Amino acid sequence: MKKVTQLVIPILAIVVVCSSAYAQFSKSGDAISYRKAAMHLIGVHFTRLAGMVKGEVPFDKAAFSKNAAVVKTLSELPWEAFVTVGSDKGDTTMKPSVLKEKDKFMAAAESFKAQAKKLSETADAGDTNAVKTQFGESVNACKGCHSVFRK
């Protein structure tokens, strides 16, 4: 009986978490709010990184690595909230083309996620010049999506 309980509880937890995530985007307004929050946080952490890259604040390898790791984690979050039907209407700067060209949009999202991962890995390695180069690549991946899919 104890083994059954140990198996059932984690399965129930997964079902509850997955159900609430699905319900979270059953309304387009919820999807818009979620992705705005995620993108805002990505922006906050990119701004911290940019200050160090531009020399506006002293370059702190530990702080850079920490913020790059946060960007990497956040880069995984918002994408399903962009492809929720109806989420191109309302208080959003998302172009309707996101829904019409979902595969192209998701490819751009994957590119950003890959660049964010590389940024975090590069930051952990500690080569300041490589970090600055990879930061530029990450920013370009981010801008690439904005220039095509944002109003």
C-alpha positions in Angstrom: 0.0 0.0 0.0 2.8 2.4 0.8 4.4 1.9 -2.6 1.0 2.6 -4.3 0.7 5.8 -2.2 4.2 6.9 -3.2 3.4 6.4 -6.8 -0.1 8.0 -6.8 0.7 11.2 -5.0 3.4 12.4 -7.5 1.0 11.5 -10.4 -1.8 13.4 -8.9 0.5 16.4 -8.3 1.5 16.3 -12.0 -2.1 16.2 -13.1 -3.1 19.1 -10.9 -0.2 21.2 -12.1 -0.8 20.4 -15.8 -4.5 21.1 -15.4 -4.0 24.5 -13.8 -1.5 25.4 -16.5 -4.0 24.5 -19.2 -6.8 26.4 -17.4 -4.5 29.4 -17.0 -4.7 30.1 -20.7 -8.3 29.2 -21.3 -8.9 32.9 -21.5 -7.0 35.0 -24.0 -6.6 37.8 -21.4 -4.8 35.4 -19.0 -2.4 34.5 -21.8 -1.7 38.2 -22.5 -1.1 38.9 -18.9 1.2 35.9 -18.4 3.4 36.7 -21.4 3.6 40.4 -20.6 4.8 39.4 -17.1 7.4 37.0 -18.5 8.6 39.4 -21.1 8.9 42.2 -18.5 11.1 40.1 -16.3 13.3 39.1 -19.3 13.6 42.8 -20.0 14.6 43.6 -16.4 17.4 41.0 -16.4 18.6 41.9 -19.9 18.8 45.5 -18.8 21.0 44.5 -15.9 23.2 42.5 -18.3 23.3 45.4 -20.8 24.6 47.8 -18.1 27.6 45.5 -17.5 28.2 44.9 -21.2 28.1 48.6 -22.0 30.3 49.5 -19.1 27.6 51.6 -17.4 28.1 49.6 -14.2 31.2 47.5 -13.2 31.3 44.0 -14.8 30.5 41.5 -12.0 31.0 38.0 -13.3 28.8 36.4 -10.5 26.0 38.9 -11.0 26.2 38.5 -14.8 26.0 34.7 -14.5 23.1 34.9 -12.1 21.1 37.3 -14.4 21.9 35.2 -17.5 20.7 32.1 -15.7 17.4 33.9 -14.9 17.0 35.0 -18.6 17.6 31.4 -19.7 14.9 30.1 -17.3 12.5 32.8 -18.3 13.1 32.2 -22.0 11.3 28.9 -21.6 8.1 30.4 -20.2 6.0 32.6 -22.4 5.6 30.9 -25.8 2.4 28.9 -25.3 0.8 32.1 -24.1 1.5 33.7 -27.5 -0.3 31.0 -29.5 -3.5 31.0 -27.4 -6.4 31.7 -29.8 -7.7 35.3 -29.4 -4.6 36.5 -27.6 -3.8 38.8 -30.6 -6.7 41.0 -29.6 -7.0 43.2 -26.6 -4.2 45.0 -24.7 -1.3 43.5 -26.6 1.4 44.5 -29.1 1.4 41.0 -30.6 0.7 41.0 -34.3 -2.0 38.6 -35.6 0.8 37.0 -37.7 2.0 35.1 -34.7 -1.2 32.9 -34.9 -1.1 32.8 -38.7 2.6 31.9 -38.9 2.9 29.8 -35.7 5.7 27.6 -37.0 7.8 30.7 -38.0 7.1 32.3 -34.6 8.0 29.2 -32.6 11.2 28.8 -34.6 12.1 32.3 -33.6 11.2 31.5 -30.0 13.5 28.4 -30.2 16.3 30.6 -31.5 15.9 33.0 -28.6 15.9 30.1 -26.1 19.0 28.6 -27.6 20.8 32.0 -27.5 19.7 32.5 -23.9 21.1 29.1 -23.0 24.4 29.9 -24.7 24.5 33.2 -22.8 24.1 31.5 -19.5 26.8 28.9 -20.4 29.2 31.5 -21.6 28.6 33.6 -18.5 29.4 30.5 -16.3 32.7 30.0 -18.3 33.7 33.5 -17.3 35.4 34.8 -20.5 34.3 38.5 -20.5 34.8 39.0 -24.2 32.9 35.9 -25.1 30.1 37.0 -22.8 29.8 40.3 -24.5 29.7 38.7 -27.9 27.1 36.2 -26.8 25.0 38.9 -25.2 24.8 40.6 -28.6 23.7 37.3 -30.2 21.0 36.9 -27.6 19.8 40.5 -28.0 19.7 40.0 -31.8 17.6 36.8 -31.4 15.2 38.7 -29.1 15.0 41.7 -31.5 14.5 39.4 -34.5 11.2 38.2 -33.1 10.1 41.7 -32.1 10.8 43.2 -35.5 8.6 40.6 -37.2 5.9 39.8 -34.7 5.4 42.9 -32.6 3.3 46.0 -33.4 
